[in-house]
Amino acid sequence: MFNATSKCERRAPTCFNRGMLTTPILFFLLFIAVGGITQAAAATFELTNTGRVLECNGPCVALTGTNTFAAQLAVKGGGSTQTPYMLANNGGVNQVWQYSGVGTNWAPITGTNTTVSSIVATINAVYMLANNGGVNQVWQYSGVGTNWTPITGTNTTVSRIAATINAVYMLANNWGINQVWHYSGSGTNWTPITGTNTIVSSIVATINAVYMLANNGGVNQVWQYSGSGTNWAPITGTNTAVSSIVATINAIYMLANNGGVNQVWQYSGSGTNWTPITGTNTTVSRIAATFSAVYMLAHNAGANQVWQYSGSGTNWTPVGGQLPLTAELHFPRPSRDLTV
């Protein structure tokens, strides 16, 4: 068995700390949360790059069997009352599963006739992006059985969803233009937060911010939402060619071309300042992220390998396995600071 802290340090997978809440609002939500799994002690949920869901409360315990590959993990709730959900393949169909709280027992909460591509969670709700009659729609879980409510109409084509701790966003096509929309929390009411003259290709979210990859004057730039209206601030310059973005709970990364070489960059959190975390001699083709870890698919000695970032400098470790799902970015929402 592994010590919880050393496990996270060594593998840096998806980690979700179940300690006490740190703000008055979240502390209040702790007392009104219902339907979760209550535990007195702080624990950690993890999603490894090999698709295992773990719970660490002292030693780490697997919550899924070796024949289950979880593509995504989301955790609803806060404090000591939380419920894990996973997106896992069952007989060729991606289904959403809810943890029972015992052993490796999970219950499917979507039917086998539903094609689910992504799940996200806020502190009080779980959402999925699923195909319905040939149309991708966003659905909110009722909390009972396999009952979900569509919160987008059938005339809306949704390509991606993202969530902060208390809000859900989607990237959806509106009259031929991809726009970012913010859910009102009621019915099928969404508000566009980008204009019709902006070409958006991707959205990601950390715990408290939403970002988009959008074309500006023929150049793909990364933009951060101000939280108001359709106001976004560019956080990359017009001389940077960005191909993709991913995010962990508290950081955003981009794959961008530098002097003819694709490099991975980490955002400093200020202005347009980014730090390269791969060298110029590494050819990176893809990046992915889980809750607390960043991965890349890079060419090394004639072969493509999956590498995990150490969190320092340009140090990466080959980990094998496969890249986690990216782009739709469901991440468990922490009840306190992440333990890594």
Secondary structure by P-SEA (a helix, b strand, c coil): cccaaaaaaacccbbbbccccccaaaaaaaaaccccccccccbbbbbcccbbbbbbccbbbbcccccccccbbbbccccccbbbbbbcccccbbbbbbbcccccbbbbccccccccccccccccccccccccccbbbbbbbcccccbbbbccccccccccccccccccccccccccbbbbbbbcccccbbbbccccccccccccccccccccccccccbbbbbbbcccccbbbbccccccccccccccccccccccccccbbbbbbbcccccbbbbccccccccccccccccbbbbbcccccbbbbbbbcccccbbbbbcccccccccbbbbbbcccccc
